[in-house]
Amino acid sequence: MTLGTGELRDMVRVLREISGRAADLLVEQLHQPRDIEYKGEVDLVTDVDTRAEELITRHLKKNFPDCTLVAEESGLHKEGSPTRIYIDPIDGTTNYAHKHPAFAVSIGVEHEGALIAGVIRAPMLGLDMWSYRGGGVWDDDVRCRVSNTDCLDRALITTGFPYDRRSVDDDNTAELRAVMKRAQGIRRCGSAAVDLCLVAKGVYDGFWECRLKPWDVAAGALFVAEAGGVVTDYFEGDLNLSAPWILATNGRIHAELSGLLARARAARRHGDELA
């Protein structure tokens, strides 16, 4: 598989077509009765997740037969390729099940450890975002840039909470309290893909979340980087795509937000040790 600019552009064109078909299915089925199963206490999956993933994987196998596919619901398809395509048929499934508009189809591509392409469709929010490495990030035909906010006191930040939050103490609430006291505002929309899109578009100034999955962040992390932002783990190390603890910002507040998260986590651990 070649990875020149022309090939990446062609790949994104196909990914946009596939994500558009999946997004149409989500909209068509949004107000229909749902079959819902639970993968955990609060982690659910609907029949539309399965249908959308089957649609996406079928078209990806046809168009990119040599790639490994890693899908949220059906797992790994065809091991051994240096190119992996991560598929989240509905990022924000709880939102979708409740008919909340913040949900998205997310497809991200990694080649030999580097993110190279991605698409995210959030149809009820009007987002049709796409990117390939070195080509910037776009919402349809409008190029996106991160914000210019240069201090946390004036920043609008977004976050989320892990699905195992009922059973673990490391549930992001210590970090939330610390950032809430410092930032201008905090939002929580329930979709990491949408959060990362809005950082790339300059709506949010930063986003952090723990214990995500690669399909949650593969496309959106590329978007933020291509929009001029910075993406790391909480402590400004490289993002580990296989077990993401992600911090994505406009770059101007990155060190400040990272330091605040580190102090909040240290204080929580110290409190646990004293308890």
Helices and strands as residue ranges (DSSP letters): H 5-29, E 36-38, E 44-46, H 47-63, E 68-71, E 75-77, E 83-91, H 93-97, E 104-111, E 114-122, G 123-125, E 127-132, E 137-139, E 142-143, G 152-154, E 156-159, H 173-182, E 185-187, H 192-200, E 206-209, H 214-226, E 230-232, E 246-249, H 254-274
